[in-house]
Every structure is written in C-alpha cells, then in structure tokens.
Amino acid sequence: MDVAEDSPWWSCHQPAKGFEEEIDTILPEVSSWSKEMRIWGDERGHAILVVYRSEEKREVEQIEIRIDLSKYSKEFVFRACRWATSLDCLAWTKAYEVIIPEYNEVETAIRKSRAMKFMLNPSETLQSLEAEEF
C-alpha cells in the first residue's frame, strides 16, 4: 500500500498530449470540486478522474477509473480498458493488486473484489470485516 500510495508513478511517464479528449468519447466531463482535477462521468457512478500536480494541469499525478457495480456496464469497462492500454498503463485495484488493464483481467479482479461480494451479499460481507476496516 505504501509503495502504491507514495510513489510518483507518472513522473517519468506522462500521457501524450490530447489524452483527455479520448476520455470525452467514453464519458462526458463534469465540473470538478478541485482545480487540480478533471472529472468525467459521475462521482457516484462510473467515472474517470485525472489529478494533476498543479492548477496548470501540465503534469499528471494520478488517473483513477471508478466502476459502479450497481450499474455495471461491460461497454464502459471495455472502453476504459482500451483507453488505459493505449496510455501503456498498469492498474491496481482497491486491494492493491497490480493488473494489466485488459478486459478479462479487470473482470476477474471485479469478481474477486470486496465490492462485488458486498453487492451479492451485503450482510455477510459486513459481518466478515474486522473492526479496523470500518
């Protein structure tokens, strides 16, 4: 977790200019609550967030793709994976598992995720959590 959270992943590898316009073909851009971030989609649903190091938005610090399992869309997952692959990205899950952003790998990670377990059986999932996980 420390390596994932504290490493400057994009410092040596920045996306090509115009990469944001490709996101426009996947989701519509919405207003951001931060001057250092652009948001496409719905923060409570499917979303792609790009966090920059400064308000000038010249250097990417982080890209996050959120998949809303309550409104699961194979098309969104496929298009997001294709876009991430075009940027030559690797991805990590909320459980900090590093994966290649290929559709089948992402689908497998989703099936194994706590979020999916919660969607299928909320009370059992909550009961299985340790107190410090809340």
N, C-alpha and C positions, 0 to 999 in steps of 0.2 A: 504494500500500500504506500509506504513512504517513497519508494522509487517512482511509482506511478504518479503520485501527487506532487512531488517536489522536483522532478526532472524537467528541464527546459526542452521538451520534445521537439518543438518547432524551430528552435534557434538555428539549427544547421540545415533545415529543410523546410522552406516556405512554399506554400502552394503558388502555382502560376497565377499571374495577373488575370483577372476576369473569372476566377473560380466561383465567386459569389453569384455571377449571372447564371451559372449552371444550377445553383440551388433554386433560383427563380422558376426553373422548369419543373421542379419537384414540389415545392410548397410556396405559397405567397409570403412575402415579407410582411411582418407586423412591427409595430412600434416596440422599441426596447426600453427597458427601465434603466439601462446603463449606457453611458456614452462610449464605453469601450466594448460594446457587444452589439451584434446584429442578430435578429431572431427571425426565423421563417417557420410558419406553421402556427401552432397553438401551444403555449407553455403547459397547458393541462392535457395536451393530446400529442399527436405526432409533431415533432419539432426538430429543427437543426439550429444550433446556436454556435456562433463564431465569436470567440472572445479574443480581443486584440490587446496588445501590450500598452496602448495609449489611445487617446481620443482620435488621433490622426489615422488610426486603422491601417498602419503600414506593415505591421508585423503580427502574425497570428500567434496567440499563446495557446489556444485550445479550440478544438471543434468537438461539439457534443451532438450526437444524434439520439433523440428520445423516441422510443416506440411505445405507443399507448396500446397495451394488451387488451384493454376493454373495447377497443375499436380496431382490432388488428387488421392490417392491410398488407397482404403479400406484395402488392404492387409498390407500396411505399418502401417496404424493406428491400425489395429487389432494386428499385431505383436508387435508394440511399447507398446500398452496397456497390452498385455500379459506379456511382459518383465517388465514393471513398476509394475504390480501386483505381479510378482514373487519377486520383491525387497520390497514389502509391502509399496509401495509409496502412497502418496496422490499427487494430482496435483493442480496447479492453472493456470487459463487462463490468457491471457494478461489483461483482465478486473479484475483480482484478485479474481475470483470466484473459491472457492475450490471445486474440484470434485474428485470422485473416478475414477482411470484410467481404467474404463470398457468401452468397445467399444460403447455401447449405450449412456452412459453419455458424452463421448467425442464427438460423432456425434451430440448430442443435443447442446453442447457448440459451436461446429463449426457452426451449422445452425444459432445460435443466435449471432455469432461474427460480429464485425465490418468488419473484413477481408472478410467474406462471403458476407456481404451487399455490400462491395466495388466490389467484383467480379461480383455480379449480377447487380449493378447499380452504377458505379463509380462516375458519376457527382452528382447524388442525395446524395450519401454518403458524398462527399467532401463538398457540399453545406450545409449539416446539421452540420458540425463540427464548434465548437466555435474557435475563433482566437487563443486562448491559446493552443489548441490541436495540432496545426501545429508544 
